[in-house]
Amino acid sequence: MKGCSDWAAQWYDQQESDGSFTQHVRDNASYCLAAYSDHDVYVEKCTANNPWQRFYEKYDNSRGIWRLQHVATGWYVTVYNNGYSIGVDPFNEPDNKQYFR
């Protein structure tokens, strides 16, 4: 998926009953961020109880930053190409491409 310059301006999160979040498109709440085991991230129609469209928000207190962990795969949203695209990958602790402010 192609990245955007200001994540917060494009998305809002909605907490679900299981503690995970769906990331909705700000201008059209019927669409959500989704990811699959092919490492790609998509925007698609939101569907109820879809683990492919849910993320856990993990806060790192020591660094003051967030990570988004995909519920279905356990992987994390990762920024590629200097912010021009995103996907999901296994956690890579020293990789700052998996953190957001």
C-alpha positions in Angstrom: 0.0 0.0 0.0 1.2 3.4 -0.8 2.1 5.4 2.3 0.9 8.9 3.2 2.7 11.9 4.7 0.5 12.2 7.8 -0.9 8.9 9.2 -3.2 10.6 11.7 -4.7 12.9 9.1 -5.8 9.9 7.0 -7.0 7.3 9.6 -8.9 7.0 12.9 -9.0 4.0 15.1 -12.0 2.3 16.7 -11.6 0.0 19.6 -13.4 -3.3 19.2 -14.8 -5.5 22.0 -11.8 -7.8 22.0 -9.4 -4.9 22.7 -8.1 -4.7 19.2 -8.6 -1.7 16.9 -9.8 -1.2 13.3 -8.1 1.6 11.4 -10.8 3.4 9.4 -10.3 5.8 6.5 -11.1 9.2 7.9 -13.1 10.3 4.8 -15.1 7.1 4.5 -15.5 5.1 7.7 -16.9 2.1 5.8 -13.4 1.3 4.7 -10.6 -0.2 6.9 -7.0 -1.0 6.8 -6.5 -4.8 6.2 -3.4 -7.0 5.9 -2.9 -10.6 4.8 -0.1 -13.2 5.0 1.3 -11.9 1.7 2.8 -9.0 3.7 0.7 -6.4 1.8 -1.7 -3.9 3.3 -5.0 -3.0 1.7 -7.9 -0.7 2.2 -11.2 -2.6 1.9 -14.8 -2.5 3.1 -15.0 -3.1 6.8 -16.6 -6.3 7.9 -17.6 -7.3 11.4 -15.2 -9.6 13.4 -12.7 -9.8 10.6 -9.2 -10.5 12.2 -7.5 -9.5 8.9 -8.8 -5.9 9.6 -7.8 -5.7 13.2 -4.6 -4.4 14.9 -3.4 -4.2 18.5 -1.9 -0.9 19.5 1.4 -1.5 21.3 2.9 1.4 23.2 6.6 1.5 24.0 6.8 3.6 27.2 10.6 3.9 27.1 10.6 5.4 23.6 7.2 7.1 23.6 6.2 5.4 20.3 3.5 3.0 19.0 3.5 -0.2 17.0 0.5 -1.7 15.2 0.4 -5.5 15.5 -1.8 -7.3 13.0 -4.2 -9.6 14.8 -4.4 -12.4 12.2 -0.6 -12.7 11.5 1.0 -11.2 14.6 3.2 -9.1 12.3 3.7 -5.3 12.6 2.9 -2.5 10.2 6.2 -1.6 8.6 7.1 1.5 6.5 9.1 0.9 3.3 10.8 3.2 0.8 11.2 6.2 3.1 7.4 6.2 3.9 6.2 5.7 0.3 4.6 2.3 1.1 3.6 0.1 4.0 3.2 -3.6 4.7 3.3 -6.0 7.6 6.4 -8.0 8.7 7.5 -10.0 11.7 8.8 -7.8 14.6 12.3 -6.4 14.1 13.3 -4.7 17.4 16.1 -2.4 16.0 14.0 -1.5 12.9 12.5 1.9 13.5 10.3 1.4 10.4 7.8 -0.4 12.7 7.2 2.6 15.0 4.8 5.5 14.8 4.4 8.7 16.9 
